[in-house]
Amino acid sequence: MNDFKMPVALLREKLLCFLREDVGMGDLTTAAVAPTGIHARAQIVTKEPAVVAGVREAQILFKAMEITIVKSINDGADVPPGTIVMEIEGPADSILTSERTALNILTRMSGIATATRRLIEKIQKTGLRVSLAATRKTAPGLQYFDKRAIALGGGDPHRFHLDDCILIKDNHIVIAGGLEEAVKRALTNSSFTKKIEVEVRTPEEAVQAARLGVDIVMLDNMTPEVVKTTLEALAVHGLRDKILVEVSGGVTEENIMEYVRLGPDIVSLGDLTHSVQAVDMSLEITEVKTTG
């Protein structure tokens, strides 16, 4: 999926909320140690290889703090250790106060983008047309940032919100009284603009869901062996080419290729967002001067 961007005004508001949470009543250390009237230049440097993400977000935050962006690399760039991600200049107190919020966004988003790109490259080497997708297992308040990082890494963000599509999961099926009843209700009560996906646990349920006319069948928490059997069952019944098949649940970086080689349409995993390893970056002051 191509990159997507929240309008600047809305993103600025969200970023300032993050900063407000961090600052509290004021930055005591900066107020005590850094006199007013000090101008500084600083660099953000990555200490490890990374697919950089969050540059736009950090730029908007810095600009809101009256900090000038001298230069920066582009979101989605694949860079080696020691790369200067961004160079900024402005009031020293503003730089110090916004430093951690900006770095938290950059390091988390870059961690997600880096992990996504790494898996995308593994999949591409097989020559199979299998999409890599995230899930809604994002940190509360960070969904936009996590999902954009997935896209910058080359993955598909999957659903953004509950109103994106109808995804019938196990608890929906229990409450509806069965898979068939749940799907029938969805077909009756949904708009033609919304796709219907249903979570299944067995090959028989996958065939049943496909016959009922859903758009996507999610093979949930199946072993590679059961996924293989399910894909074969769909093919035998002439249903494989009529639906998209997503494999999800229990997929990790260590076992993902076992699923990819079976040829589903999509493989999704929550690890990309709920267990992200942030990229190590730092902000270093490189020049200080008194103004006025």
Order of alpha helices (4+ residues) and beta strands (2+ residues): alpha-alpha-beta-beta-alpha-beta-beta-beta-alpha-beta-alpha-beta-alpha-alpha-beta-alpha-beta-alpha-beta-alpha-beta-alpha-beta
